[in-house]
């Protein structure tokens, strides 16, 4: 039977920031997990198919969800959401790690296992610093369950079916009404109740310790961004940066508190509105904070391309590849840029490396085919187009064009998978 005083004690100390706690080292490695069975008729070349499936099972079977998110990320390495979602699922699947997060157990949260998991979050934020945090609710619920089960274990009890039902009912009510403002704000953001979340974050600024303020300002910035309010987004990011610069440099630095990442956020708010000069300045400040922050070079290259500065765009993209040459998205982006600027042969080199790094990524095959056609290499173009058809979703709008090009090259595309 649930002891409400125990629950209240447990939830009262819950102040989980859904962002990762430790700075990551590298992406996850090891043997690829088996692809989950999506059922008859599913498009197994569509990243969204795996993402949707993962979301549907993340609480019941978080490891299977993590596997689904893994394959979504491989099918579309340019998409941030599966990386973020895989981190959430892997944490839910490992209650020991969740307990370490809650208790800020440095020996655990700075371990290689956690750093590998957290590297997924940083990679996601580098792709899209304003990514939708639609699984934070699941992370909070999974964390609370792990905490409660641990406390039950300490007093010699366990979570049975009846206890689990009562716990779920009490937890849902508590999180919506009595939990700390920041936790309720995270829940609101996860459920797309953005104005309510902003008000709760405002309350959280006076409720939480001062060293949590930077993170809250970042969360408020992302909420304002969802509402399309660029001025308020930048104002919150500026406050976060100001607080971070006043902090002890020796303090534990969280991923979402990377000053380079926050400058990236500011730059993106300008770039999307074609305000290229302030965007360039923000990306430059990101590199002043961290010379190895390759997304700033990518974004500077995008700005240079928009204003027609071909020399600078290629220089920035080349620096990105030097910093992150093992990333298929970086290689592919550089390849596309080279093709756009008339350097087809050099583009083919970068795109081929992207394919080698991630053979399930269909985009580079398509551009390789176009590049081969430009270079008058019909046989290579046909081979690349067939590679594209083998890996592309049936919903990809380029499929008809590729089939027409294959026909024009005198090749037979065969049945599309």
N, C-alpha and C positions, 0 to 999 in steps of 0.2 A: 504493500500500500504506500502511496506517495505521502511523504512527510512534507507538508507545505513549508514549515520553517526551514527545512534543508534546501528546498527549491529557492525560497526567497533569499537565503544566504548565498546560494550559488549564483543566482542571476543578478544579485545586487552588485557583485564585484565584476560582472562582465562588462568589459569596455573594449571589446574587440574592434580594432580598426581593420576593415576588410582588406586593405592593401597589405602587401607582404612586409615582413619585419626585417629581413636581413638582405644585404646586398648579394646578388647572385654571382656565380662564377661562369657557368657554361650551360648550354642546352643539355637536355636529357639524352643519354646515349644508352646503348644496349640493344638486345634483340627486339625487333619490332613486335608489338602485340598482334594477336590474331584479329582480323577484321570481324567485328560483330555482324551477326546475321540480321539484315534489315528487313527481311521478309520478301515474299514474292512481289515482283514488279518494281522494286525500289531501284533508283538510279544510283548504282554503286560508284559512279565516277563524279557524283555531285557532293561537294563538301557539305552543303546544307543538309543533305540526307543524314549524314553521320552526326552532325551537330544537333539536329532535331531529335534524333534517336537518343543521343547522350543526355540531352535535357530531360527526356521522358523517364529515364531510369536512374538519374543521379542520386536520388535518396535511397532507392531500393537496392541498387547495385552500383555503387560509385566506381568500382574498379572497371566494370564493363563500360560505364559512361566515360571514364578516362581513356579507355581504348578507342571508343568511338570518336572522341575529341582528337586523339592522336591522328587518326586517319583523316579527319576533316582538315587538320592543319597540313598534312602532307599533300592532300589534293589541292589545297589553295594556300601556299606559304605566305601570300600577301594579306591574308585575313587574320585579324587580331583575335577575334572572339574565341576560336577553338583553343588557343594557347592559354588564355585567361581561364577558360572553362576547365581545361585539363588540370590546371593547378588546383582549382577548387575541388574537383573530383578526387584527385590524388590525396589531398589533405583529409577530406571526409572519409576516404578509405583507410586512413591511418590515424586512429584516435590518439595514439601516443604523440604524434606530431602536433595534432590539434591542441592537446593539453600543454605541450611546450609553448605553443603560440600564446595561449591564454595566460600562462604563468610567466611568460617572457623568460624562459629557461635558456640562458645564453648558450650553454654547452650544447643544447639541442637545436635551437633555431639558427645557430651558426655552423651546424654540422654540414658535411658534404651532401647528405640526402636532402636536407631542406634547401640548401643553396641550389641544387639542381632543379628542385621543384620551383623555387622562386625565380629561377632564370626564365621560366615560361612567362611569368608575369611581366618581367622587364622587356622581354622580346615583344610581347603583346603591346605594351605601352609605347615601345619604339615604333611599332607599326601604326598605332592609333592611340595617341595619348588621351583621347576623349572616348575610349571604348565604352560600350554599354555594359554596366556591371549588373547584368540580369540574373546572376547566380549568387549574389552576396547573401540573399535570404537563405538559400540552401546551406551556405557555409556557416552562417550564424546558427541555424537550427542544428546542423550536424555537430557544431562545436559544443553547444549547450547539452546535447544528448551525450556526447563523450564525457563532458565534465560530470554530469549527473551519474552516469554509469560508473565512473571512477569513484565518486563519493559513496555510492551504494556498495561497491566492491570493498571499500575500506571498512565498512561496518558489517561486512559479511552477507550482504544481500545482492540480488541481481535483478535485472529488468525483465519481468515476464510480460506476457501479452496484455494482461489487465493493467499492470502498472504503466506500460508503454502508452496505452490508450489515454489513461488519465493524465500522464505527463504531457502528451501532445496537446490535449485540451487546455491544460493550465498554461503551458508554454505559449500557445497562440494568443491567449488572452493577455498574458503578462507582457509579451513583446509589443503588443499593440497599445497597451495602456500605461503600464507601470515601469517599463524598462527605462534606462537612461536615454536621454534625448538623442545621443549620437547613434545608439543602436537602433532606435526607432527611425532615425533618419536614413540609415543604411537600408532598413527594411522598406521604407517608403520609396527610395530611389530604385531598389530592385523591382518594385511593383509599379514603377512609372508614376508615382504620386509626387512629382517634382516640387510644386509649390509648398506642399506640406513638409517635404524634406528640408527645404531651405529654411523654413521657420524653426524646425527642430535643430538644424545645425547652428542657427543663431543662438538658441538656448544652450547648446552644447559648448559654445565658446566660453560661457560663464560657469559651466558645470564641470568641465574637464580640467585636468592639470594644465598649467601654462605650456609645458613642453609638448602637448598634444595639439596646440593651436594651429601650427603650420599644416598638419595633416587635415584638420577640419576646414581650413581655408581652401585647400586643394579640392576637397570634396564639394565645397560650396561652388568653387569655380566650375567643376564639371557639371553641377546641377544647373548653373546659369547658362552654360554652353548648350545644354539640352533644350533650354527655353529660347535659344538664339540671341541671348543678351551678351554681346561681345564686350561691351564696356565693363559690365559687372564681372564677367569672367576674368578679364585682365586685372581688374582691381583686386579681386581675391587672390589671384596668382602673385601679384606684387606684394600683398601682405604676407603671403606664405614665404616668398623669397626673403623679405625683410627679416622675418622671424628666424629663418634658417641661417642667415648670415650673422645673426647675433648669438647663435648657439655655440656651445663648446665644440670645436672641431673634433675632439676626441670622443664625442658622444656616438652611440650606435646610430648609423645612418640608414634609414629605411628607403626602399626602392622608390616609393612615391614621393620621397623628399629629395630626390636628385634634383639639384638646381638646374642642371643641363636639361633634364626632362621638362621642368617647369618653363624654362625659356623656349623650349620646343613648342609647348602648348601655346605660349603667347604668340610665337611666330606663326603658328598655324591659323590662329584667329585672324591675323592680318592677311595671310596668303590666300585664304579662301575667299576673301573680299577683294582680291587683286590689289591690295595695298602692299606693294612689293618692297618698298624701301624700309618701312618699319619691320616687315617680316625678315628681311635680310639682316637688320640690326639685331633682332632677337636671336636668330640662328647663330649669328656671330658671337653673341654673349654666351650661348650654349657651349660653343667650342672654347671660349675663354674659361668656362667652368670645368670642361672636360674635353681635352683634345682628342680623346679616343671615341667621342660620342658620334659615331658615323651617321646616324639619322640626320644630324644637322647638315652634314655635307650633302646628303641626298636631297634635303629640302632646299638648300642653297642652289643645288643644281636645277631643281624644278623652277625656282625663281629665275635663274639665269636663262633657262629655256623659254620661259614666258616672255622675257624682255628681249629675246633674240641674241643673247651673248653666248654664242656657240663655243668659243674658246674656254670661257669660264665654266660652262656647264660640264664639259668633258673633263676638265681638271677636277671639279668637285666629285664627279662620279668615279673618277679614277682613284681619288683619295678614299672614297667609300669602300671600293673593292680592296684597296690595300689594308684597310682596317678590318673588313669583314668579308673576306673572299670566300668563306665557307657558307655563305648565305645565298641560297638560290634566288631569292627575291632581289637581292642586291645585284647579283650577276645579271639577272634577266632585265632589271631596270636599266642597267648600264648598256646592255645589248640593244634594247629598244631605243635608247637615246642615241647610240652610235648609228643605228639604222636611220633614225630621223634626221640626223645631220649628214647623211650621205656616205658614211664609212661602213659600207656593207660587209666587207671582209673582216674588219675588226669586230663588227657586231656579231658575226657568226661565231667567232672565238668565244666571246662572253656567253652567248646563248647556249653554245654546246656545253660549256662548263656548268651552266644552270641545269641543263638536262642531266648531266652526270651527277650533280649534287642531289637532284630530286627528279627521278624519272617519272613520277606520278603527276607532276605539275604540267598541265597541258599547254599553258600559254607560250612557253618558249618554243615548243614544236611548231606552233603556228607561225611565229615570227621567223623562225629558221627557214620555213618553207618560203615565205615571202622574200627573205634575203637571198636564198638560193636562186629563186626566179630572177631577182635583180641581177645576180651574177651570171645568169645564163646557164645554171646547173640544174637542168630539168630533172635528171634522175634523182639527185639529192633532194630537190624540192618535193618530189612525189613521195620519197621515203619519209621525209619530215611530216608531210601532211597525213600520211598513214599513221605515223606515230601520234599525231594530234588526235585523229579520230579514235584511236585505240584508248586514249586517256581522257577525252573530253566528255562532259555531260551531254546527254541528248538535248538538254535545254539550252546549250551554248549557242548564241546567235550566229557564231561563225561557222557552224557545221555546214549549212547549205553552201556557203562561199567556198569552203575547202573542197567539198565534193565537186563543185563546178570546176575548180582549178585542177583537180585531179583528172577530171574528164578532159579538160583542155590539154593537159600534159600527155594524154593518151594512156592514162593508167586506170586501173579498176580499183575503186575504193573498197569494195567488199561490203559485207554486212557491218553496220555500226553496232558496237556492243550495247 
